[in-house]
């Protein structure tokens, strides 16, 4: 699993790829998200276009991030979510916790 960050229109985009399955990679993502929040990045979009699968550890990381951001008057959105991950979010009822958009432009319009 790999990730990169970019910034567009004052919004930080975290691009994830591979499988979010826990372990050292999940810790790296969690640390990166916390660094972004600590650096006062309160608008974060997580791009899942290249994420093949996510398990409960991956969901836990995202839940932690959305909670911290909401408590800091921030926002976290998910974009480019595959049908497989959308189903996982629906089954776990987390589709009501996350703001999910088809692409960056839709998320950016909602964040303003």
N, C-alpha and C positions, 0 to 999 in steps of 0.2 A: 504494500500500500504506500502510495506517495501523495504528497500534497504541495501546492504552491499557492502563493497569495498575490493578488493584484488589487489595484484600487481604481475605481471608476466612479466619477461624479460624487466623491466623498463617501463612497460605500466600499468596504473591504470585501473582496470576493475570495473565498477559500475554495480552491479547486482540489477536490479529492479524486483519487483514482485507485482502482483495485478493489480489495475486499476489506471492509472494516470489521475485523474479527476480534479485537482486543489485543492484549499483549503489548510489546514495546511500541508498536506503531500507533496503537490507540492512545498510549500515554503521550506520544509526541503530538498527536492531534490535540489532545486535551490541553497540553502545555501551550501550544500555539494559540489556541482559542483564548486561553487565559492571558497570554501575552498581549493579544490584540485588545482584549477588554481593559487590561491594566494600562495600555497606551491610549486609552480613551477612544477606541474605535467602538462606537455604539451602534453602528449600522453594519451588520455582517450578513453576507449572503453565502451560503454553502452550496457550491455547484457539485451535484452528484452525477453528472453526465457520464463519467467514466468509472462509477462505482458498480461493481458486479454484484456484490452482496453485502449485507450488514447483519450482524447478530445482535444479541442483547447488550453486549459490551459497547458496540457502536451506537446503539440507541441510547445507552446510558450517557455516553459522551455528549450527544446532541441534546439530551434532556438537561444535563448539567449546564451546558452553554446557554440554552434558551432561558433557563431559570436565572442564571447570573445576569444575563443581559436585561431581562425584564425587571429584575430588582435594581438595576442601574439605569432605568429609564431608556434602555436600548431595545433593539429589535434584531431578531435572527430569522432569516427566511431560507427555505430550501428551494433550489431550482433544478430543473432537468432531472427530476426524480423518475426512475424507471418504474414500469408497471409492477415489477417484482417487489421493489421497495415500497411503492405506494400500497400494495396489498399488505405488506408487513406492518406499515403504519396504521392501516385501517383495522387489521385484526387486533392490534394492541391498543386501539382507540387513540393512538398518538397523532392521528391526522387532525384531531381537534386542538392539539397542543402547538403544532407547527404551522406557520404560514407557508404554504406551498404554492409555487408559481411555475409556469411552464418554462420561463426564460428570464434573463436578467432584466430586460426592459419592463416586463410586467412587475417584477419585484421592486425595481427602482421607482416605478410609478406609485406603487402602494406605500413605499417607505416615506415618501415626501410629506 
